[in-house]
Amino acid sequence: MAYVAVKGGERAITNAHRWLAEDRRGDVAIPEIETDQIREQLSLSVDRVMSEGSCYDRDLAALAVKQAGGDLPEAIFLMRAYRTTLPRFGASLPVETGQMAVRRRISAAFKDIPGGQLLGPTFDYTHRLLDFTLAANGETPVEGALEAEEAQAYPMATIASVFAHEDLLEPDVRTEDAPAPFDLTREPMAFPAGRDQRLQALARGDEGFLLSLAYSSQRGWGSTHPLCAEIRLGEVAVEFIPDELGFAIEIGDLTLTECQMISTYGGGIDTAPQFARGYGLTFGHCERKAMSMAIVDRALRDAAAGEASAPCQDEEFVLYHSDNVEASGFVQHLKLPHYVDFQADLQLIRRQRRDYAERAAAMKEAAE
Amino acid sequence: MAVQPVVEGAPERRRWLSILAKAQPGEVLAAWEGIAARPEYRALRSPEIGMVLVRGRMGGTGDAFNLGEMTVTRAAVRLESGETGIGYVAGRDRKHAEIAAAVDAMMQSADLRPTVEGAVIAKLARAQDERRYTAARKAAATKVDFFTMVRTRSPG
């Protein structure tokens, strides 16, 4: 028996939570951080919370970050809990990332990708030296971003469209009358998983876990030798068909990060050699996550083709352990009272020790 | 894109509903309050906060998968003159959804349309175009301008 009702901790819990609130506030001589400051100035934390919290709402994510005292998995948990309180109006039409108003778009594989290499707002090529002027209480004036005379034209060609005529890249499959995609929030995990289920799980999955899996794959555990064909960051309109209207309207713009990884596939008896692809898509600007997701998606597709040998290719291993709300819950539940389990273990270990001592004594006697 | 039934006036209504949804709540409120003759309306559906499940496409252009949810607020109103309007807007701003619905209703009335077409719809569209244009100019400024280093060989 793992759980028993225990009473008596109520006052201790209340007081612990009061102390937590005091700790979260920190030194009261320092101004309290506002949620709109978090939304605007810690936007990458906000993006991660929206992405793994699986709910796009910048203000809610900022509130979650504040309430969690900056603990992002805790903030993600708060987002997931909140989303269960809201009704669902329906599902959007699939977002068309090809139509994205791109702020950043790079291809590490193809230098001359049409539209060019747009670096956008990026940490890449920074020197990673601490900038002490940022600690000067905002007294350093911010130099605004430079604006080119000529604006970038949209939409920008995707890497897939560039090579489509040569059939070099594996094409995307579009099924006539495809059934509604698998929904992890309404159906339990099922194996073997379809790619729709996998991508949903990876999109909600923990960035750290997926990053390490992607890294393991690059280092040879199920090597995929990927090349980064394209990363794009920008705004995409979401279309929805309200019942009252019967036609699609845009209900807002979302910031999304998309990553296309490619790796060579030698072909088979009836398939020509081609670049196989892995896909990553996240809410907000979560580039490390989108790249990791694309590599893991690619690795799991090997598994679907019966080539699984490494952890990142084992879909049950990956999908059952990628959700940080579930993982954190199961690891952290060990902090809750397990007094009865321990009592049972104590009884067992005492009996085993008694048996051991008796056996040892008998052996000793026999030897003499 | 899914096959959609042809609805009369749909492309136009789609245009302004999209502009209303993509505007910032503060802009919508300011534009609305800037109108002198705001008609009376009653709520058919009080602003309601919910979610829409956002779908992506596998590989970017393939079959759909579920990416995650987004918060959305919807409302429906009826003007005294009989027109009904709806608002579906990203986020949790009730006033935004309600005003969007009221403006949608006004846009369907030949009498009221001139009041909001310029002062609300065109104004919000301009602000969105400007934001997009500024971002596109910033993006263009970060474009890599490749040049090839000419290798020179010393003679001999």
Chai-1 contact restraints between the chains, C-beta under 6 A:
chainA,res_idxA,chainB,res_idxB,connection_type,confidence,min_distance_angstrom,max_distance_angstrom,comment,restraint_id
A,S54,B,G68,contact,1.0,0.0,6.0,A-B,restraint_1
A,C55,B,E69,contact,1.0,0.0,6.0,A-B,restraint_2
A,Y56,B,M70,contact,1.0,0.0,6.0,A-B,restraint_3
A,D57,B,T71,contact,1.0,0.0,6.0,A-B,restraint_4
A,R83,B,E69,contact,1.0,0.0,6.0,A-B,restraint_5
A,L86,B,G50,contact,1.0,0.0,6.0,A-B,restraint_6
A,L86,B,M51,contact,1.0,0.0,6.0,A-B,restraint_7
A,P87,B,G50,contact,1.0,0.0,6.0,A-B,restraint_8
A,R88,B,M51,contact,1.0,0.0,6.0,A-B,restraint_9
A,F89,B,G50,contact,1.0,0.0,6.0,A-B,restraint_10
A,F89,B,V52,contact,1.0,0.0,6.0,A-B,restraint_11
A,A91,B,L53,contact,1.0,0.0,6.0,A-B,restraint_12
A,A91,B,R55,contact,1.0,0.0,6.0,A-B,restraint_13
A,S92,B,V52,contact,1.0,0.0,6.0,A-B,restraint_14
A,S92,B,V54,contact,1.0,0.0,6.0,A-B,restraint_15
A,S92,B,R55,contact,1.0,0.0,6.0,A-B,restraint_16
A,L93,B,A2,contact,1.0,0.0,6.0,A-B,restraint_17
A,P94,B,R55,contact,1.0,0.0,6.0,A-B,restraint_18
A,P94,B,G56,contact,1.0,0.0,6.0,A-B,restraint_19
A,P94,B,R57,contact,1.0,0.0,6.0,A-B,restraint_20
A,P94,B,A64,contact,1.0,0.0,6.0,A-B,restraint_21
A,V95,B,G56,contact,1.0,0.0,6.0,A-B,restraint_22
A,T97,B,G60,contact,1.0,0.0,6.0,A-B,restraint_23
A,A101,B,R132,contact,1.0,0.0,6.0,A-B,restraint_24
A,R103,B,A135,contact,1.0,0.0,6.0,A-B,restraint_25
A,R103,B,A139,contact,1.0,0.0,6.0,A-B,restraint_26
A,G116,B,K143,contact,1.0,0.0,6.0,A-B,restraint_27
A,Q117,B,V144,contact,1.0,0.0,6.0,A-B,restraint_28
A,L118,B,A139,contact,1.0,0.0,6.0,A-B,restraint_29
A,L118,B,T142,contact,1.0,0.0,6.0,A-B,restraint_30
A,L118,B,K143,contact,1.0,0.0,6.0,A-B,restraint_31
A,L119,B,T142,contact,1.0,0.0,6.0,A-B,restraint_32
A,G120,B,T142,contact,1.0,0.0,6.0,A-B,restraint_33
A,A145,B,K138,contact,1.0,0.0,6.0,A-B,restraint_34
A,L146,B,A141,contact,1.0,0.0,6.0,A-B,restraint_35
A,E147,B,R137,contact,1.0,0.0,6.0,A-B,restraint_36
A,E147,B,K138,contact,1.0,0.0,6.0,A-B,restraint_37
A,E147,B,A141,contact,1.0,0.0,6.0,A-B,restraint_38
A,A148,B,R137,contact,1.0,0.0,6.0,A-B,restraint_39
A,A148,B,A140,contact,1.0,0.0,6.0,A-B,restraint_40
A,A148,B,A141,contact,1.0,0.0,6.0,A-B,restraint_41
A,E150,B,A140,contact,1.0,0.0,6.0,A-B,restraint_42
A,A151,B,Y133,contact,1.0,0.0,6.0,A-B,restraint_43
A,A151,B,A136,contact,1.0,0.0,6.0,A-B,restraint_44
A,A151,B,R137,contact,1.0,0.0,6.0,A-B,restraint_45
A,A151,B,A140,contact,1.0,0.0,6.0,A-B,restraint_46
A,Q152,B,A136,contact,1.0,0.0,6.0,A-B,restraint_47
A,Q152,B,A139,contact,1.0,0.0,6.0,A-B,restraint_48
A,Q152,B,A140,contact,1.0,0.0,6.0,A-B,restraint_49
A,D172,B,G59,contact,1.0,0.0,6.0,A-B,restraint_50
A,D172,B,T61,contact,1.0,0.0,6.0,A-B,restraint_51
A,D172,B,G62,contact,1.0,0.0,6.0,A-B,restraint_52
A,V173,B,G62,contact,1.0,0.0,6.0,A-B,restraint_53
A,R174,B,G62,contact,1.0,0.0,6.0,A-B,restraint_54
A,T175,B,D63,contact,1.0,0.0,6.0,A-B,restraint_55
A,A178,B,D63,contact,1.0,0.0,6.0,A-B,restraint_56
A,P181,B,A64,contact,1.0,0.0,6.0,A-B,restraint_57
A,P181,B,F65,contact,1.0,0.0,6.0,A-B,restraint_58
A,P181,B,N66,contact,1.0,0.0,6.0,A-B,restraint_59
A,D183,B,N66,contact,1.0,0.0,6.0,A-B,restraint_60
A,R195,B,M58,contact,1.0,0.0,6.0,A-B,restraint_61
A,D196,B,F65,contact,1.0,0.0,6.0,A-B,restraint_62
A,L199,B,F65,contact,1.0,0.0,6.0,A-B,restraint_63
A,Q200,B,F65,contact,1.0,0.0,6.0,A-B,restraint_64
A,Q200,B,N66,contact,1.0,0.0,6.0,A-B,restraint_65
A,A203,B,L67,contact,1.0,0.0,6.0,A-B,restraint_66
A,V238,B,V54,contact,1.0,0.0,6.0,A-B,restraint_67
A,F240,B,V52,contact,1.0,0.0,6.0,A-B,restraint_68
A,P242,B,Y88,contact,1.0,0.0,6.0,A-B,restraint_69
A,E244,B,I86,contact,1.0,0.0,6.0,A-B,restraint_70
A,G246,B,P5,contact,1.0,0.0,6.0,A-B,restraint_71
A,G246,B,V7,contact,1.0,0.0,6.0,A-B,restraint_72
A,F247,B,Q4,contact,1.0,0.0,6.0,A-B,restraint_73
A,F247,B,V7,contact,1.0,0.0,6.0,A-B,restraint_74
A,F247,B,A10,contact,1.0,0.0,6.0,A-B,restraint_75
A,I249,B,R14,contact,1.0,0.0,6.0,A-B,restraint_76
A,I249,B,L17,contact,1.0,0.0,6.0,A-B,restraint_77
A,I249,B,S18,contact,1.0,0.0,6.0,A-B,restraint_78
A,E250,B,S18,contact,1.0,0.0,6.0,A-B,restraint_79
A,E250,B,A21,contact,1.0,0.0,6.0,A-B,restraint_80
A,I251,B,A21,contact,1.0,0.0,6.0,A-B,restraint_81
A,I251,B,V72,contact,1.0,0.0,6.0,A-B,restraint_82
A,I251,B,Y88,contact,1.0,0.0,6.0,A-B,restraint_83
A,I251,B,A90,contact,1.0,0.0,6.0,A-B,restraint_84
A,G252,B,A21,contact,1.0,0.0,6.0,A-B,restraint_85
A,G252,B,K22,contact,1.0,0.0,6.0,A-B,restraint_86
A,G252,B,A90,contact,1.0,0.0,6.0,A-B,restraint_87
A,D253,B,K22,contact,1.0,0.0,6.0,A-B,restraint_88
A,R277,B,G59,contact,1.0,0.0,6.0,A-B,restraint_89
A,Y279,B,G59,contact,1.0,0.0,6.0,A-B,restraint_90
A,L281,B,G56,contact,1.0,0.0,6.0,A-B,restraint_91
A,F283,B,G68,contact,1.0,0.0,6.0,A-B,restraint_92
